[in-house]
Amino acid sequence: MPKYRRKILKGDVAKEFERLLLEKCERMEVKILDLSFQHDHVHLFIYTPLRYSPSQLIYGTILKNVRIEFSTIFIKNVI
């Protein structure tokens, strides 16, 4: 379990995260088998070509884009 969980995946942040995730998956030819949001984490089951690791998919441009667009939420929730 992560040391710090911030409950920010709700409303516009969740919608934008999902939009970016779907866009990135489509570009990378990744199939989303199941996607579930909680306020502080995401459950994601994917089928991906062997050339990609899950960390490339999630920690690449998706999180960077969400952090930039919603930087005030991330700054406000930092402990």
LUMTOR-353823 format. One record per atom (N, C-alpha, C): residue in three letters; atom name; x, y, z. Coordinates in pm, 1 decimal, decimal comma. Example, Ala and Ser with C-alpha at 12.3 -4.5 7.8 and 13.67 -1.06 7.14 Angstrom:
<sites>
site residu = ALA&atome = N&c1 = 1319,0&c2 = -569,0&c3 = 780,0
site residu = ALA&atome = CA&c1 = 1230,0&c2 = -450,0&c3 = 780,0
site residu = ALA&atome = C&c1 = 1320,0&c2 = -330,0&c3 = 780,0
site residu = SER&atome = N&c1 = 1285,0&c2 = -225,0&c3 = 708,0
site residu = SER&atome = CA&c1 = 1367,0&c2 = -106,0&c3 = 714,0
site residu = SER&atome = C&c1 = 1290,0&c2 = 3,0&c3 = 787,0
</sites>
This chain:
<sites>
site residu = MET&atome = N&c1 = 84,0&c2 = -117,2&c3 = 0,0
site residu = MET&atome = CA&c1 = 0,0&c2 = 0,0&c3 = 0,0
site residu = MET&atome = C&c1 = 89,4&c2 = 124,8&c3 = 0,0
site residu = PRO&atome = N&c1 = 58,9&c2 = 220,8&c3 = -87,3
site residu = PRO&atome = CA&c1 = 138,6&c2 = 342,2&c3 = -92,1
site residu = PRO&atome = C&c1 = 135,2&c2 = 418,0&c3 = 41,0
site residu = LYS&atome = N&c1 = 243,1&c2 = 487,2&c3 = 67,8
site residu = LYS&atome = CA&c1 = 251,4&c2 = 561,9&c3 = 192,5
site residu = LYS&atome = C&c1 = 152,1&c2 = 677,6&c3 = 194,8
site residu = TYR&atome = N&c1 = 138,8&c2 = 747,7&c3 = 82,4
site residu = TYR&atome = CA&c1 = 47,8&c2 = 861,6&c3 = 74,8
site residu = TYR&atome = C&c1 = -50,6&c2 = 840,5&c3 = -38,9
site residu = ARG&atome = N&c1 = -175,2&c2 = 831,6&c3 = -7,9
site residu = ARG&atome = CA&c1 = -279,3&c2 = 824,6&c3 = -110,3
site residu = ARG&atome = C&c1 = -359,9&c2 = 952,0&c3 = -102,9
site residu = ARG&atome = N&c1 = -373,4&c2 = 1017,8&c3 = -216,8
site residu = ARG&atome = CA&c1 = -451,2&c2 = 1140,8&c3 = -222,1
site residu = ARG&atome = C&c1 = -580,5&c2 = 1112,2&c3 = -295,8
site residu = LYS&atome = N&c1 = -690,0&c2 = 1149,5&c3 = -239,8
site residu = LYS&atome = CA&c1 = -821,7&c2 = 1120,1&c3 = -298,7
site residu = LYS&atome = C&c1 = -858,1&c2 = 1228,1&c3 = -400,1
site residu = ILE&atome = N&c1 = -794,0&c2 = 1221,6&c3 = -516,7
site residu = ILE&atome = CA&c1 = -814,4&c2 = 1324,3&c3 = -618,3
site residu = ILE&atome = C&c1 = -878,7&c2 = 1271,2&c3 = -746,0
site residu = LEU&atome = N&c1 = -896,0&c2 = 1141,2&c3 = -758,3
site residu = LEU&atome = CA&c1 = -952,9&c2 = 1083,6&c3 = -880,9
site residu = LEU&atome = C&c1 = -1105,3&c2 = 1088,2&c3 = -877,3
site residu = LYS&atome = N&c1 = -1156,3&c2 = 1208,5&c3 = -886,0
site residu = LYS&atome = CA&c1 = -1301,0&c2 = 1227,2&c3 = -889,4
site residu = LYS&atome = C&c1 = -1332,2&c2 = 1346,8&c3 = -977,4
site residu = GLY&atome = N&c1 = -1451,6&c2 = 1351,6&c3 = -1028,4
site residu = GLY&atome = CA&c1 = -1494,5&c2 = 1464,0&c3 = -1111,4
site residu = GLY&atome = C&c1 = -1413,0&c2 = 1480,5&c3 = -1238,0
site residu = ASP&atome = N&c1 = -1368,5&c2 = 1604,9&c3 = -1262,0
site residu = ASP&atome = CA&c1 = -1295,2&c2 = 1637,3&c3 = -1384,5
site residu = ASP&atome = C&c1 = -1161,9&c2 = 1564,4&c3 = -1394,6
site residu = VAL&atome = N&c1 = -1096,6&c2 = 1543,7&c3 = -1282,9
site residu = VAL&atome = CA&c1 = -967,3&c2 = 1475,0&c3 = -1284,9
site residu = VAL&atome = C&c1 = -985,3&c2 = 1331,4&c3 = -1333,3
site residu = ALA&atome = N&c1 = -1085,5&c2 = 1261,8&c3 = -1283,4
site residu = ALA&atome = CA&c1 = -1111,4&c2 = 1123,4&c3 = -1325,3
site residu = ALA&atome = C&c1 = -1148,8&c2 = 1116,6&c3 = -1472,6
site residu = LYS&atome = N&c1 = -1231,4&c2 = 1210,4&c3 = -1517,9
site residu = LYS&atome = CA&c1 = -1271,5&c2 = 1211,2&c3 = -1659,0
site residu = LYS&atome = C&c1 = -1152,3&c2 = 1236,3&c3 = -1750,2
site residu = GLU&atome = N&c1 = -1067,3&c2 = 1332,8&c3 = -1712,3
site residu = GLU&atome = CA&c1 = -950,0&c2 = 1363,4&c3 = -1793,1
site residu = GLU&atome = C&c1 = -850,2&c2 = 1248,2&c3 = -1792,5
site residu = PHE&atome = N&c1 = -830,8&c2 = 1186,4&c3 = -1677,5
site residu = PHE&atome = CA&c1 = -741,7&c2 = 1070,9&c3 = -1669,2
site residu = PHE&atome = C&c1 = -791,8&c2 = 959,3&c3 = -1759,3
site residu = GLU&atome = N&c1 = -921,2&c2 = 932,6&c3 = -1755,7
site residu = GLU&atome = CA&c1 = -978,1&c2 = 827,4&c3 = -1840,4
site residu = GLU&atome = C&c1 = -962,6&c2 = 861,6&c3 = -1988,1
site residu = ARG&atome = N&c1 = -986,9&c2 = 987,8&c3 = -2024,5
site residu = ARG&atome = CA&c1 = -972,9&c2 = 1030,0&c3 = -2163,3
site residu = ARG&atome = C&c1 = -829,0&c2 = 1010,9&c3 = -2211,4
site residu = LEU&atome = N&c1 = -732,7&c2 = 1054,3&c3 = -2131,3
site residu = LEU&atome = CA&c1 = -592,1&c2 = 1039,1&c3 = -2168,7
site residu = LEU&atome = C&c1 = -552,4&c2 = 891,9&c3 = -2177,6
site residu = LEU&atome = N&c1 = -602,2&c2 = 811,9&c3 = -2085,5
site residu = LEU&atome = CA&c1 = -572,6&c2 = 669,7&c3 = -2085,6
site residu = LEU&atome = C&c1 = -626,8&c2 = 601,9&c3 = -2211,4
site residu = LEU&atome = N&c1 = -751,3&c2 = 629,4&c3 = -2246,5
site residu = LEU&atome = CA&c1 = -810,9&c2 = 570,4&c3 = -2366,6
site residu = LEU&atome = C&c1 = -737,4&c2 = 615,0&c3 = -2492,5
site residu = GLU&atome = N&c1 = -700,5&c2 = 742,3&c3 = -2497,3
site residu = GLU&atome = CA&c1 = -628,0&c2 = 795,9&c3 = -2612,4
site residu = GLU&atome = C&c1 = -491,8&c2 = 728,5&c3 = -2627,6
site residu = LYS&atome = N&c1 = -420,3&c2 = 716,2&c3 = -2518,1
site residu = LYS&atome = CA&c1 = -287,7&c2 = 653,5&c3 = -2521,1
site residu = LYS&atome = C&c1 = -298,3&c2 = 505,4&c3 = -2557,7
site residu = CYS&atome = N&c1 = -396,2&c2 = 435,0&c3 = -2503,2
site residu = CYS&atome = CA&c1 = -414,4&c2 = 292,8&c3 = -2533,7
site residu = CYS&atome = C&c1 = -444,8&c2 = 271,8&c3 = -2681,3
site residu = GLU&atome = N&c1 = -527,6&c2 = 357,7&c3 = -2736,6
site residu = GLU&atome = CA&c1 = -561,1&c2 = 345,7&c3 = -2877,9
site residu = GLU&atome = C&c1 = -436,2&c2 = 365,6&c3 = -2964,3
site residu = ARG&atome = N&c1 = -354,9&c2 = 465,3&c3 = -2930,3
site residu = ARG&atome = CA&c1 = -231,6&c2 = 491,3&c3 = -3004,9
site residu = ARG&atome = C&c1 = -133,3&c2 = 375,7&c3 = -2995,7
site residu = MET&atome = N&c1 = -129,0&c2 = 309,9&c3 = -2880,2
site residu = MET&atome = CA&c1 = -31,1&c2 = 203,3&c3 = -2857,3
site residu = MET&atome = C&c1 = -86,1&c2 = 64,5&c3 = -2888,8
site residu = GLU&atome = N&c1 = -208,7&c2 = 55,8&c3 = -2940,7
site residu = GLU&atome = CA&c1 = -274,1&c2 = -71,4&c3 = -2975,2
site residu = GLU&atome = C&c1 = -290,1&c2 = -160,6&c3 = -2852,2
site residu = VAL&atome = N&c1 = -332,3&c2 = -99,8&c3 = -2742,7
site residu = VAL&atome = CA&c1 = -355,5&c2 = -170,4&c3 = -2616,8
site residu = VAL&atome = C&c1 = -505,3&c2 = -181,0&c3 = -2595,2
site residu = LYS&atome = N&c1 = -551,4&c2 = -298,9&c3 = -2554,2
site residu = LYS&atome = CA&c1 = -694,2&c2 = -319,3&c3 = -2525,8
site residu = LYS&atome = C&c1 = -716,7&c2 = -312,0&c3 = -2375,2
site residu = ILE&atome = N&c1 = -814,1&c2 = -230,8&c3 = -2335,8
site residu = ILE&atome = CA&c1 = -850,6&c2 = -223,4&c3 = -2194,3
site residu = ILE&atome = C&c1 = -958,6&c2 = -328,4&c3 = -2170,0
site residu = LEU&atome = N&c1 = -927,9&c2 = -423,7&c3 = -2084,5
site residu = LEU&atome = CA&c1 = -1023,1&c2 = -529,8&c3 = -2052,9
site residu = LEU&atome = C&c1 = -1116,1&c2 = -488,5&c3 = -1939,2
site residu = ASP&atome = N&c1 = -1064,3&c2 = -413,9&c3 = -1843,5
site residu = ASP&atome = CA&c1 = -1146,0&c2 = -365,3&c3 = -1731,9
site residu = ASP&atome = C&c1 = -1080,9&c2 = -240,7&c3 = -1674,2
site residu = LEU&atome = N&c1 = -1163,3&c2 = -143,8&c3 = -1637,2
site residu = LEU&atome = CA&c1 = -1114,7&c2 = -18,1&c3 = -1582,0
site residu = LEU&atome = C&c1 = -1208,6&c2 = 23,8&c3 = -1470,4
site residu = SER&atome = N&c1 = -1152,0&c2 = 49,6&c3 = -1353,3
site residu = SER&atome = CA&c1 = -1232,9&c2 = 87,9&c3 = -1238,0
site residu = SER&atome = C&c1 = -1159,4&c2 = 196,5&c3 = -1160,1
site residu = PHE&atome = N&c1 = -1230,6&c2 = 305,7&c3 = -1130,1
site residu = PHE&atome = CA&c1 = -1174,3&c2 = 417,2&c3 = -1054,5
site residu = PHE&atome = C&c1 = -1223,2&c2 = 415,2&c3 = -911,0
site residu = GLN&atome = N&c1 = -1131,8&c2 = 435,9&c3 = -819,7
site residu = GLN&atome = CA&c1 = -1163,2&c2 = 469,4&c3 = -681,4
site residu = GLN&atome = C&c1 = -1113,0&c2 = 612,6&c3 = -664,5
site residu = HIS&atome = N&c1 = -1138,9&c2 = 676,0&c3 = -551,6
site residu = HIS&atome = CA&c1 = -1095,9&c2 = 814,4&c3 = -534,9
site residu = HIS&atome = C&c1 = -944,3&c2 = 828,2&c3 = -521,0
site residu = ASP&atome = N&c1 = -876,0&c2 = 719,5&c3 = -484,3
site residu = ASP&atome = CA&c1 = -731,9&c2 = 730,0&c3 = -463,3
site residu = ASP&atome = C&c1 = -649,1&c2 = 629,3&c3 = -543,2
site residu = HIS&atome = N&c1 = -712,8&c2 = 549,4&c3 = -629,3
site residu = HIS&atome = CA&c1 = -637,9&c2 = 456,3&c3 = -713,2
site residu = HIS&atome = C&c1 = -724,8&c2 = 406,0&c3 = -828,0
site residu = VAL&atome = N&c1 = -659,5&c2 = 338,5&c3 = -921,2
site residu = VAL&atome = CA&c1 = -725,4&c2 = 286,6&c3 = -1041,0
site residu = VAL&atome = C&c1 = -692,9&c2 = 138,3&c3 = -1054,2
site residu = HIS&atome = N&c1 = -793,7&c2 = 59,2&c3 = -1089,3
site residu = HIS&atome = CA&c1 = -772,2&c2 = -81,1&c3 = -1125,4
site residu = HIS&atome = C&c1 = -780,2&c2 = -87,6&c3 = -1277,3
site residu = LEU&atome = N&c1 = -678,1&c2 = -143,7&c3 = -1338,2
site residu = LEU&atome = CA&c1 = -670,6&c2 = -146,9&c3 = -1483,3
site residu = LEU&atome = C&c1 = -619,8&c2 = -283,6&c3 = -1527,6
site residu = PHE&atome = N&c1 = -700,2&c2 = -351,9&c3 = -1609,1
site residu = PHE&atome = CA&c1 = -658,8&c2 = -478,9&c3 = -1668,2
site residu = PHE&atome = C&c1 = -648,4&c2 = -456,4&c3 = -1818,1
site residu = ILE&atome = N&c1 = -531,0&c2 = -485,1&c3 = -1873,0
site residu = ILE&atome = CA&c1 = -508,0&c2 = -456,2&c3 = -2013,7
site residu = ILE&atome = C&c1 = -448,4&c2 = -576,6&c3 = -2085,7
site residu = TYR&atome = N&c1 = -467,0&c2 = -575,8&c3 = -2216,3
site residu = TYR&atome = CA&c1 = -397,4&c2 = -669,8&c3 = -2305,1
site residu = TYR&atome = C&c1 = -306,7&c2 = -583,1&c3 = -2390,5
site residu = THR&atome = N&c1 = -177,6&c2 = -606,4&c3 = -2382,9
site residu = THR&atome = CA&c1 = -81,4&c2 = -519,8&c3 = -2450,3
site residu = THR&atome = C&c1 = 18,8&c2 = -601,5&c3 = -2530,7
site residu = PRO&atome = N&c1 = 66,0&c2 = -546,9&c3 = -2642,3
site residu = PRO&atome = CA&c1 = 174,2&c2 = -613,4&c3 = -2714,5
site residu = PRO&atome = C&c1 = 296,7&c2 = -625,4&c3 = -2623,7
site residu = LEU&atome = N&c1 = 376,8&c2 = -726,4&c3 = -2645,3
site residu = LEU&atome = CA&c1 = 491,7&c2 = -752,4&c3 = -2558,5
site residu = LEU&atome = C&c1 = 596,1&c2 = -641,3&c3 = -2560,3
site residu = ARG&atome = N&c1 = 591,7&c2 = -555,2&c3 = -2657,8
site residu = ARG&atome = CA&c1 = 694,0&c2 = -449,3&c3 = -2665,8
site residu = ARG&atome = C&c1 = 671,2&c2 = -337,7&c3 = -2563,2
site residu = TYR&atome = N&c1 = 555,1&c2 = -334,8&c3 = -2497,2
site residu = TYR&atome = CA&c1 = 526,1&c2 = -231,8&c3 = -2397,7
site residu = TYR&atome = C&c1 = 514,4&c2 = -292,8&c3 = -2258,7
site residu = SER&atome = N&c1 = 567,7&c2 = -221,9&c3 = -2162,0
site residu = SER&atome = CA&c1 = 545,9&c2 = -262,9&c3 = -2023,3
site residu = SER&atome = C&c1 = 432,4&c2 = -178,1&c3 = -1967,5
site residu = PRO&atome = N&c1 = 363,4&c2 = -225,6&c3 = -1864,9
site residu = PRO&atome = CA&c1 = 255,3&c2 = -145,6&c3 = -1805,5
site residu = PRO&atome = C&c1 = 304,0&c2 = -8,7&c3 = -1756,8
site residu = SER&atome = N&c1 = 425,4&c2 = -2,9&c3 = -1705,8
site residu = SER&atome = CA&c1 = 476,0&c2 = 125,7&c3 = -1657,2
site residu = SER&atome = C&c1 = 493,3&c2 = 226,0&c3 = -1771,6
site residu = GLN&atome = N&c1 = 528,9&c2 = 179,4&c3 = -1890,8
site residu = GLN&atome = CA&c1 = 538,2&c2 = 269,8&c3 = -2005,7
site residu = GLN&atome = C&c1 = 402,7&c2 = 329,6&c3 = -2038,1
site residu = LEU&atome = N&c1 = 300,2&c2 = 250,3&c3 = -2024,4
site residu = LEU&atome = CA&c1 = 165,7&c2 = 295,9&c3 = -2056,5
site residu = LEU&atome = C&c1 = 117,4&c2 = 401,0&c3 = -1956,7
site residu = ILE&atome = N&c1 = 129,7&c2 = 372,4&c3 = -1828,7
site residu = ILE&atome = CA&c1 = 73,6&c2 = 458,9&c3 = -1725,8
site residu = ILE&atome = C&c1 = 165,1&c2 = 575,7&c3 = -1691,9
site residu = TYR&atome = N&c1 = 292,4&c2 = 547,7&c3 = -1665,9
site residu = TYR&atome = CA&c1 = 381,2&c2 = 651,5&c3 = -1615,5
site residu = TYR&atome = C&c1 = 444,8&c2 = 736,3&c3 = -1724,4
site residu = GLY&atome = N&c1 = 413,3&c2 = 707,2&c3 = -1848,4
site residu = GLY&atome = CA&c1 = 465,4&c2 = 789,0&c3 = -1957,5
site residu = GLY&atome = C&c1 = 396,2&c2 = 923,3&c3 = -1959,9
site residu = THR&atome = N&c1 = 328,1&c2 = 952,8&c3 = -2066,6
site residu = THR&atome = CA&c1 = 268,7&c2 = 1084,9&c3 = -2083,6
site residu = THR&atome = C&c1 = 138,2&c2 = 1103,0&c3 = -2006,8
site residu = ILE&atome = N&c1 = 70,9&c2 = 996,3&c3 = -1970,3
site residu = ILE&atome = CA&c1 = -60,2&c2 = 1010,5&c3 = -1906,5
site residu = ILE&atome = C&c1 = -50,0&c2 = 1085,9&c3 = -1774,8
site residu = LEU&atome = N&c1 = 29,0&c2 = 1035,1&c3 = -1682,2
site residu = LEU&atome = CA&c1 = 39,2&c2 = 1101,0&c3 = -1552,1
site residu = LEU&atome = C&c1 = 100,9&c2 = 1239,6&c3 = -1563,4
site residu = LYS&atome = N&c1 = 195,1&c2 = 1255,9&c3 = -1653,2
site residu = LYS&atome = CA&c1 = 254,2&c2 = 1388,2&c3 = -1672,8
site residu = LYS&atome = C&c1 = 148,0&c2 = 1488,0&c3 = -1716,4
site residu = ASN&atome = N&c1 = 63,5&c2 = 1450,4&c3 = -1812,3
site residu = ASN&atome = CA&c1 = -41,5&c2 = 1539,6&c3 = -1861,5
site residu = ASN&atome = C&c1 = -143,4&c2 = 1572,0&c3 = -1753,2
site residu = VAL&atome = N&c1 = -184,4&c2 = 1472,1&c3 = -1678,1
site residu = VAL&atome = CA&c1 = -283,4&c2 = 1495,2&c3 = -1572,3
site residu = VAL&atome = C&c1 = -224,7&c2 = 1586,3&c3 = -1464,8
site residu = ARG&atome = N&c1 = -99,7&c2 = 1563,2&c3 = -1426,4
site residu = ARG&atome = CA&c1 = -36,2&c2 = 1648,1&c3 = -1324,4
site residu = ARG&atome = C&c1 = -23,4&c2 = 1791,7&c3 = -1371,0
site residu = ILE&atome = N&c1 = 6,7&c2 = 1812,0&c3 = -1498,4
site residu = ILE&atome = CA&c1 = 19,1&c2 = 1948,1&c3 = -1550,3
site residu = ILE&atome = C&c1 = -117,1&c2 = 2016,5&c3 = -1552,9
site residu = GLU&atome = N&c1 = -218,8&c2 = 1949,7&c3 = -1605,4
site residu = GLU&atome = CA&c1 = -351,5&c2 = 2010,2&c3 = -1617,0
site residu = GLU&atome = C&c1 = -414,9&c2 = 2038,3&c3 = -1481,4
site residu = PHE&atome = N&c1 = -390,3&c2 = 1953,7&c3 = -1384,6
site residu = PHE&atome = CA&c1 = -452,6&c2 = 1967,3&c3 = -1253,6
site residu = PHE&atome = C&c1 = -348,0&c2 = 1991,9&c3 = -1145,7
site residu = SER&atome = N&c1 = -247,7&c2 = 2074,2&c3 = -1176,9
site residu = SER&atome = CA&c1 = -136,3&c2 = 2096,8&c3 = -1084,1
site residu = SER&atome = C&c1 = -181,7&c2 = 2156,3&c3 = -951,4
site residu = THR&atome = N&c1 = -285,3&c2 = 2238,8&c3 = -951,0
site residu = THR&atome = CA&c1 = -330,4&c2 = 2298,3&c3 = -824,7
site residu = THR&atome = C&c1 = -383,0&c2 = 2192,3&c3 = -729,7
site residu = ILE&atome = N&c1 = -445,5&c2 = 2088,6&c3 = -781,1
site residu = ILE&atome = CA&c1 = -495,8&c2 = 1980,0&c3 = -695,7
site residu = ILE&atome = C&c1 = -379,3&c2 = 1902,6&c3 = -636,9
site residu = PHE&atome = N&c1 = -277,2&c2 = 1873,0&c3 = -718,6
site residu = PHE&atome = CA&c1 = -162,7&c2 = 1798,4&c3 = -668,2
site residu = PHE&atome = C&c1 = -86,5&c2 = 1878,2&c3 = -563,2
site residu = ILE&atome = N&c1 = -69,4&c2 = 2006,8&c3 = -587,4
site residu = ILE&atome = CA&c1 = 3,8&c2 = 2092,3&c3 = -492,0
site residu = ILE&atome = C&c1 = -74,3&c2 = 2103,9&c3 = -361,3
site residu = LYS&atome = N&c1 = -204,5&c2 = 2123,4&c3 = -371,7
site residu = LYS&atome = CA&c1 = -289,1&c2 = 2139,6&c3 = -252,2
site residu = LYS&atome = C&c1 = -290,7&c2 = 2013,6&c3 = -166,7
site residu = ASN&atome = N&c1 = -277,8&c2 = 1895,5&c3 = -228,2
site residu = ASN&atome = CA&c1 = -288,0&c2 = 1770,5&c3 = -155,1
site residu = ASN&atome = C&c1 = -154,3&c2 = 1712,7&c3 = -110,3
site residu = VAL&atome = N&c1 = -46,2&c2 = 1783,8&c3 = -136,6
site residu = VAL&atome = CA&c1 = 85,1&c2 = 1736,3&c3 = -93,3
site residu = VAL&atome = C&c1 = 95,3&c2 = 1753,1&c3 = 57,5
site residu = ILE&atome = N&c1 = 147,7&c2 = 1649,8&c3 = 122,3
site residu = ILE&atome = CA&c1 = 158,3&c2 = 1654,4&c3 = 268,9
site residu = ILE&atome = C&c1 = 288,3&c2 = 1719,2&c3 = 308,9
</sites>
